[in-house]
Every structure is written in structure tokens, then in C-alpha cells.
Amino acid sequence: MKFISFILLSILLFFSTAYSKDRSEIETKNKVFPEDWIEFGQFKEINKAPKGLFEDKHKQFTQMSKYSQKRIGTIFVTQKNLMDKYPENLMKGMAYFEFFYMQQLKENEKDIDKYIKNYPNVKNYVRKSVQKIYGLNKARKSMREALGFSLEDDLQEVLLTYVTLSKLFEKGEKITLKLDSDKKKVYKSHKKLTEHISKIKSLVEEKDQQRISEKKFIKEFKKLSKKSKSELNKLNNIENYKIFSSLLDEIETISLENTKLLLSSYKFSDYLLSEIKTKEVSNIYKVDLSNADFSDFKEKELIVLAEASKSSKKNKIIKNNDIQKDIFYLENNNFKINEFINQFSSNSLELSGLNLKLDDLDKMNLWARNDWANAWRNPIPTKIEDKSSGIMIDLSEEDIESLKAQLAMQHFKELFDIDFAKNFENDFQEVVANIDQNSFKFSYGLDDYAKYLGTVFNMDIRNYADLTDLANATHNANWSVEEYASAYQVNVDFINALASGVSSFDAAQVAQNLGASLQDVADTIAAASAAGVSVDLESAAQGLGYDSFASAVEAYNQQHGTNYTTEQAKEALGQ
């Protein structure tokens, strides 16, 4: 781009220091702010790609980007319903997206320059170009983050990970499961419901960030809420969906002006649907990797898979922690979210990823040791056995209560950053102060537990922080003690693995860990309009050999005997 970096930096600095709370009307209409375009990056030809991504004839960036555009149209538009069956295509699609994005950045470079130069007073065609790049970059960021990457990470490393994971999924046996008509209906309605709630969440996020006008927000919100209720009505014979419907009814009592509370509620709803899916929804497709042959994987590829597995686990911890913050925010703003969590729990939906059950701060200030112990939701081992030596550690009920209370208090202190704590003024600090006063008596501590593990397995572990450091060194991670405590119930297996010196790769586990994250990415792209993420349908259609998107719709109607209008087709594709 023509503008030198210090201008961009100056603009960004100005907005970060001098920016008032409210955006102007023209800024909201623009939708893209200085802190956004700084993340676009600059156009740079990609002339190198991992083997298996392109044919030999695709040697130059122009050829690769053109082919990428065609493949994106196929994977994310015309075959979007097959991503469950062929996750390898999704992975390659993410790689192709990097080429597509860079080409779009090149084609819209002049408009981006004009946008930066004249901001906020920009022409409409310039605004649309930049909004498109913003949406595409948001999708690119989402894809990378699903696998633990950022926009700043090396592109070749990112591409290699995408292609290696595609190679992994290609090894799997594709199984189409036979579902009865009722299960098919549940599958279909749940998928649509998830799409609607995800769009509402993105819509509220846009409103909170002042990227959408009040009028448009209300219109879209009401439309999507109506669609959500329609799908829920089809699922009213299943108890967990009944409870979810009651939750949505309660959410609708929140003022549309209170976007932060509204956003937390829909983030939790989105998370909740993924948990309900695990229990209530039967998948149509299954990718079985149990008999896959990995002998042709190079050492570097196996390292990539191991890193992807670690990243997916860590991302899950981070997401679960974020949801706990949302739950805490809701509970302390007169939205009794714990009552709904209890209802789901009574119906065997445990939400085990949420380690901590928090309450209203006024109540927490009065918590005794057993209250903190009861707040820790995940189980811990009651006995630890070293089969080779026969050494056994038995934990008493008092020991277990001590451990749970300590884990809960530690988790609470490390879960929230300073900025988040500001939402609760002094009430939050009072709870922290009560914890720091160490008024509870503990007969058995986390450090004691870690020392016992060190004794049993003849390892130099003096305290729980050492155990965490060992986990980080082994997994090349950067977990805090709190984050490692999130996996407390399985750390015995971890210690066993360390002690044996065995390092193995479980492909099926990688696939399982990545599944949810990858589906999130797929949904982000396929159901794009509310999030501002969209594949350019006109470009995609042309990439598939049609003159326009309208021509592609007409051809589809002729082939399948349907009668979609262009607008109906766009809506069906999430636009």
C-alpha cells in the first residue's frame, strides 16, 4: 500500500487514545475501523505451497489464486453440506482461502488506500470493497485461531498444517450412518437452530462494536429470533431443547440496549447448543481413523499433527474459560443462569468443560470452605496407583474437599483479568481478599498431591507449579497453573505417560479434538452474512464456469428441479 507505516500507526494510536465511546453515524455505516484495517496485512505473492495442494501446472501465484477461488466455490458453497463427510476438503479449503484472500487484497488495494486516506468520509464503492476485505480477513483469522495460529504466524507453517490435517482425514473411512426419520429431523433442525443462534451472536457483537445501525439490528434480530423459535418448536419433544427454549424466552427479556449482557447470553447459548448436540444429535457421517495407515507420514508431518492436537486442547480450555466469564457476568447482572445450568444438569447435560460454578458476588463473600469445594465441578481421582511398585495413594473425603476448594479458589483468582473485574467494582475484590486471607484450614494441598506424584513416579516434583511446568515442557505449551488444573482429573494418565517415556500419536484423538473447532470455522464461512464473512458469490460462480451467480442458480434449478430465485439462493447459502 502507498501509505507509509507511521501514518497507519499514528491513526491507530489516535483512535486508541482519543477515541470517544460512541462511533459517529458515518463510522457505523463504514463498519470498518482503523484497528481493523491495520490487521489486513499487505499483498504479497505466495509462490510456494505444500505438496498436494495444487497440480503441477499451477506454478505461479496468479494460477494458484485462480484455482483456489474455484475450489473455495466448490467446498464452501456448492458442497457445503458435505463438509462433515469430507473434512479433508474443509482443511484444504482453509489453505485455498489464504491464496484467495491475498488475491482479493491485491485487487482491492487501491480502494483500501482510498479508504485509509479519506476515512471516515469515503465513497460507497470504496466502503463496500473494504467491508468485503474486512469480512474475509475475519474468516481468515477465525480459521487460523481454530488451530492455534494468529495472523502474524508464518504462512508456510499455517499452510503445511492445513494440508497435513487434510492428509490425515483422507486416511479415514467415510461411513454414512442410517438414521430414522425422527433422528434426521433432529439433525436438520439442530443444524438450522445453531446457524440462527450463531448469526444472532455475531449480530449482537456487531451492535456492541457499533458496526450496525439500530434500525437494521432490530430488524435482523427479530427475524433471526423468529427463525430460532420455529426450529425449536420442531424439537419440543426433547427435554433439553425445552429447557433451551425457556432460556431463549428469558434472554428475550433483556433490553436490546444492553448489548454486553445480550452478547454474553448468546455466547452461552451458542456453547450450550454444541453440548446439546453431543447428547441429542446423531451425525449422518462418521470418519473412522481406527484402521488408518500412517506409515507415509514424514516426521515433520507427525510433529505438525501433534502441535495441532495440543493447540486444539488449549483452545478448548480458553473457550471454556471465556464461557465461564460470560456465565459469571450473567449471574451478577440479575440473569439467573445457574438455574438453567441446574436444569440441564438434572437432565443429564453436565457441561463438564465448565470447571467452576460461580454465584452472585454477595453470596460468594459468605462462602465457607465446603462452598468452594462444591463450586468445583470436575471430578478428581480418589486414588492413585503405580502398578509396577504397588504404591497406592488413597485420598480421604476431607482430602478431596481440600483439593476441590483450593482448585476452585485458584481458578477463580486466575480466571479473570483486571479489565473484566472492573465490571463488578469492589465486590469482586472483596471475594479475592477473602481468599487471600487464607481463613480456611486445609489438611491436604495441591502441593502435597504433586509431591506424592513425584514420589510414586520417582520424578522431581516439589509442588503443583512444578507439575504445571513439567506439563508445559512436555507439551511445549504455556499453561498457567489454573489452565493445567482444568485437566486435573486426567493428570494421572499424563504422569504415567511421562514416566514411561513413551510419546505416541493418536490420530483419532486429534480428529476428535479438532472436530468442534473445524465445524465452527465451516459454519463461520457457510453462514456468513451476520458475521460479515462471505465468499464472493459472483466470483465463486465465475470460478465454477458460470457467467454470474444468477446463471449458476438457474443451472442448479434445471439440474435439481428446484425453483430458487437468486435472493432465495443467497439466503440458503447464508447471505
N, C-alpha and C positions, 0 to 999 in steps of 0.2 A: 504494500500500500504506500501511497505517496507521502502521507503524513508521518513525520519522524516520531520516534517513540516518546520523546519528552513531552510532546503535545498531548498524546494519549494519557500519559502518566499524570500530567497536570490536570487534565479534565477529570480523571478518575479521583485524584486527590481532592479536587474541589468538591466533587459530589459526595465524597465520603466524609468531609469535614463540615462543609457549609450547607449540605442538603437538608431542607426542612422536611417535616414528617409527611406532608401531603404533596403528591405529584400534581402538576398542573393538568388541565384538561387535555392540552396538546400532547403532553408526555404520556398520559394514559392512552391516548389514541395511537401514539407511536408504538407503545408496548415494549420496545427495546431500549434499555438504558445504558449509560456509559459502562457500568460494571458488567454488562452483558457482552458488549462488542469487544471488550478487552480480551474475552475468552475465545473469540472466533479463531484466533491464530492468523497466520499469513499463508498464502498459497505457496506450496512447494511441491514440485513434481515428485510422484512416487514411482520410481523406475525399477524397484526391486520388490518381489513378493515371494512368499514361501511356495515351495513346490506343491502343485495340486490345486492351486487357486485359479490359474489361467492356462489356456492352451499355449503351445509353443509359438503360435503366430502372434500372440499378444505380447509384444516386446517393449512397446513404448507406453508412456502414461496415457496418451490420448486413446490408444486402442484398449488399454486396461480399464479406463474410466467408462468408455462407451459400453464395453461388455458388462461392467459392474452395474451400470444403470439398467441394462436389460435383465440381469439376474435379480436385482432388487425388485423390479416389477413382478417377476415370476414368484419369488419367495414370499414377499410381504403383501402382495396384492392378489394375484390370481390364484395362488396356492396357500393362502394364509391359514386355511383350516387344516392343512396337512403338517403344520409345524410340530404338532405333538407326535406324529408318526415318524417324521424325519427331522429330528433335532440337529442332525449334521448340516442340513440346509440352512437352518437358523444361524448356526455358527459361521458358516461361510458367508451368509448374508450380512452378518456383522462386519466381516472383513471387507466385503464388497462396499459396504456403506462408507468405510474410510476413504476409498477411492472416489465414490460418488460425492461425498461431502467436499473433498478437495477440489473436484471439478466445478461444483456449484460455487465454491468460494472464488475460483478463478473467474467464472462467468459473471459474477455479481460484484467483482472487486471495485469497479468504478462507482456503482451505486452505494457501496459501503463507504467509500471515500467521501461521496457527496453527503451521505447521512451524517458522518462524523463532523464534516466541515460546517454544515448548516444546522445541526441539531440545536433546538428541537423543531425548528421550522423547516420541515422537509416536504418535498413533493410526494404525492400519493404513490406514484410508481416506485419511487425510491424506498418509501416506507414498506411497501409490500415485499420488495426484494430482500430487505434487511430482516423483516419478520420471518421470511422463509428460512434464511440462514440461521436465525436465532432458534427456530424450531428444530432444524436439522442438527444443529450443534447440541441442543438439549438432548436429542435422541442419542447422538454420539457419546455424550457424557454418561448417559444412563447405561449404555452398552458397556462402556469401559468399567464403570463402577460396579457392575454386576460381577465382574471378575477381578475386582480389586485394583483396577488401574485408574489413573487420573488422566486429564487432558495433557498433562506435562510429561507423561511417561513415553519412553521410546516407541515410536510407531512400529518398528520391525519386531520388537518384543511382543507388542499387542497383537500384530498380525499372526505371528507364529503361534501364540496361544489360541487364537480363534481357529486356525487351521488344524492344529494338533487336536483340539477338542472335537472338531468335525471328524477327524480320522478316528477318534475314539468311538463316537456314536455310530459311525459307519460299520463298526465291528458288531454292533448289536443285532440280534434277531428281532425283526419287526413283527409283532403279534397284534392282530386285530381281535379284540375281545368281543364276545357275543353278549350284548346286553338286551334285556327285555324292554318293552316299550316304556314302562314306568321309569326305569333307570336312564333310558335315553332322554326322556323328558326332563329329568332332574339335571342331567349333564348339560343339556341345552339351556335350560332356564338359569342354572347357576352361572354358566359362562356369560350369558347376557347381563345378568344381575351384577356380576363382577365388573364388566365393562362399564355399566352405568355408574356404579359407585366410584370406580377409578376416575371417570370423567368428572363426576361431581367434586371429588377431592382436588383434581387439577384445576377445576373452575374456581373453587374457593381459594386455592393457592394463588391463582391469578388475581382474584379480588383483593386478597390480603396484600399482595405486592403492587396493587394499583395498576394492573395491566389490562383491565377491562372496565368498561363503563357500568354504572349502577343499573341502567336500563337493560343492557344486554345480559348482565349477570343474572338478574332476577328472571328474565325470560328463559334463559338456558337452564337455570337451576330448577325452575318449576317443571320444565319439560322432562328433564332427566329424573326428577323425583317421581313424577307420574309413571315413567317407564319402569323405574325400580319397583314401585308398588305393584305394577302389573305383573312383573315376573315373580314377585313374592307371593302373589295370590295363587300362582300355579304350584307353589311349594308349601301351601298352608297345611298339608297333612303330615309334615315333618316338624317335630318339636323345635329343633334348633333354628329352623327358619321362622317359626312363630315368634321365638324369643328375639330373633334378629329384627323381625318386623316391628315388634314393640320398641326395640332400641331406636329404629328409624323414626317411629312416631314421637319418641321423646326428643330426638335430635331436632325434629321439626319445630319444637317449642323454643329453640334457641333463636334469638334475634338474628336476622340476616346481616345486621350491622356488626355483630360480634364475630368477626371473621376468624380470630385466633381460636376461640372456643369451638367454632364450627369446623375449623380445619382439623383440630385435634380429634374431634368426634368422628370425622370421616376417615382420618388416618387409621383410627382404631377399627372402624367398620371394614375398611379395606383389608387390614390384617386379619380380622375376625373371619372374613369370607375364605381366606386361604386356609385357616384352621378348620372351618366347617367342611371345606372341600375334601380334606384328608379323611374326614369321618363319614361324610354323607354321599360323596360323588364317586361313581365308578368311572374310570377312564376308558375311553374307547380303544386307545392304543397303548402298547407297552413295548419298551425297548429292553430286551433281555441281553445283558452283557456277561452272564454267568459262564458261558462256554466260549467267550471270545478269545482269540489268539492274539497276543501282544508281542510276539517274537520279533516282528518287524519294526517295533518302536525303537528309535535310537535313544541313547542315554539322555541327550538333551531334551527329547520329547517327553520322556518319563519325568524329568525334572520339572518341565512345564506343567504336566498334569498334577504333580504333587503340589506345586505352587498354587495352581487353580483350586485344588481341594482345600488348602489352608485358607486361601482368600475367601472362599465361599463360606467356610465355617466362621471366620472372623466377621464377615459381612452380616451373617445371621445374628451374631452376638450384638453387633452395633444396631441392627434394625430392631431387635427385641428391646434393647435399652432405650431406643428412641420411643417405642410404643409405650414403655413404662413411664416415660416422661409425660406423654400425652394423657395416659390414664391418671397420673398424679395431678396434672393440670386440671383435668375434668372434675375429679373428685373434690378438689379445693376451690372450684368455682360453681358449686351447687348443682353439679350434674352427677348424680349418684351412680357412677359407672360400676362401682363394686357390686351393687345389687344385681346388675345384669351379668357380671362375671360369675357371681354365685349361682345364678340361674343356669348358666351354661355348664358350670361345674356339676350341678345337680343332675344335669342331663348328660353326664359323661364326656363333656368337652372341657378338658382340663387346662388348656393353654399353658402347657408345661414350659414353653420358652420364656414365660414371664416369671423371673426368679422371685420377685418381691411383690407382696400385696400391701400397698400403702393406703393410708386413710387420710381423713381430714387432719390438718396440722394441729388443730386444737386438741383432738383426741390423741394424736401421736405424742404430744407433750406429756401425756399422762401414762404412756406405755411402761409396763413393767418388763422384766426380762422375758417372761413367757409370751408376752405380746409380740416382742421382736422375734422370738423363736417361731411363733405361729405365722409371722409375716413371710418367713422364708418358705417358698412354695415347693422347691425341688427337693427330692429325697437325697439323703446322704447314706453311705454304706454303714451298716451297723457292725460289720466285722470284716477284717482284712486277713487274708491267709496267704502265706508263702508255701506253696505246695512242696518245694524242694527241701525246705528246712522244717516244715511243720509248725512254724511260728504263727500264732494266731493273736490278733488284737480284737478284743470284744469291747464295744462301746456301750456304756450304761445309758439308761434313759436320761439321766442328768447330763452325761457327756454329750449326748446328741442334742439336747436342748441348748447346752452351752455353745456348741458349734453352730447351730442354726441361728441363734441370737447374734453371735459375732458376725456371721456371714451377712445377715440382714442389715446390721448396723453399718458394716463396712461398705456394703453395696450401696446403701442409701447415701453415705457421705461422698462416694466416688462417682455416683451416677449423674449428679447434677453439677453443671458448671456455674460460674459466678453470675453470668448473664441470665441464665434460667432462674436462679434463686431470687433475682431481683423482682420477679413476678409476685413473690409472696412476702415482700418486705421483711419484717423482723421475725415473723412466725417460723420461717424456715430455719433461721439461725438459732432460734431457741431450741429446736429439736437437736441440731448439731451440737450445741453447747451442752445439752443434757447427756448426749452420747460421750462427748469428750471428758465430762466429769467422772466417767468411769464408775458410776454408782452401783453397777451390777457386779455380783460375785460370780466368777467363772472357775469351775473346778477343772475344766479341760478346755484348752485353747487351740486355735488354728496352728500355732507354732508347735504345740505338743503333737498334734496329728502329723505334721510334716516331719518332726523328729522321729516318730515311730516308723514312718515310711522309710526314712533314711536308714534306720537300724535294721528293719526287716530285709531291705534290699541292698544293704551294705553300700549306701551312697551318702555322699557328704551333703546332707540336707539339714540345716540347723533351724530353719523357721519357714513359715509359709511363703515369705518373699523369695527365699531360695528355691522353693518348689516352683514358683512362678518364673523365676529367672531360668531355671532348667527347662521349663516348657518353651520359653522364648528361644533359648539356644538350640533346642532340638528342632523346633518348627520354624526357625528363622522368623519369629513373629515379634510383636511389640505389645503384648498383652499387659494390661495392668493387673494387679492382684485381684481387683474386682472382676475383670473380664475372665480371668482364669477360674475364679470362683464360680462363674456361670456354668462351667463344665465340671463342677466339683463332684457330681455323682458318678462320673466316669473316669476320674483321675487314677483310680486303682489300675484300670486297664492300661492307662498311659504309662504308669510306673513300670508295670510288667514289661511293656514294650521296650522301655529304656534299658531296663536291667538285662534283657535278653540280647540287646544289641542288634535286634532284627529291624530292618527298615523295609517294609513291603508296600506295594502299591495296590490298593483296592479300587479297581475301575468302577465297579458297581456303586461303591460308596461315593465316588466322585460324581457320577451321574445323578445320584440321589441328592447330594448336597447342592448341585448346581440347578436342579430342576426348577425350583421355585423362582430363583433369580432370573433364569433364562426365560421363563414364562412371563415374568414381569416385563422384560425387555420386548418380547414379542407383542404383548398387549400394548405396550407404550407406542410401538410403531404402527400396529394394525388398527388400533382405536385411537387415532391421533388428534382429532380436531380440538378437543377440550384442552389438551396439553400443549397445543401449538406445534405438535410434531406431525409432520405429514410428508409422505413421499409425494413428490410432484406427479400427480396422476397423468397429466398431459405428457410429461417426459417419459413416464413409465410406459404409457400406451404406445408412444412412438418407438420406444426401445423394443417393444414386442412386435413391431412391424405395422402398426395402425397409424392412420393419418392423424387421429385425435382420440381423446378419451371417449367421445361420443361414438366414434366408429367402433371402438373396442366393445362398448356396451351393446351396440347394435349386433355385432358379430356374436357376442355371448348370448343374446336373446334368441338369435336364429339357431344357435347350436343346442341350447338347452330348453327351448320352448317357453322362455320367460318373456315378460314384457316390462322390464325395468326401464324407467326414464333415467336420464343422466343424473338428475338430482337424487333419485332413489338409490342409484348405484353408488353415488358418493357417500350417502348416509350409511349404506350397508357396509362400506369399507372404512367407516369411522370418520368420514369427512362431511 
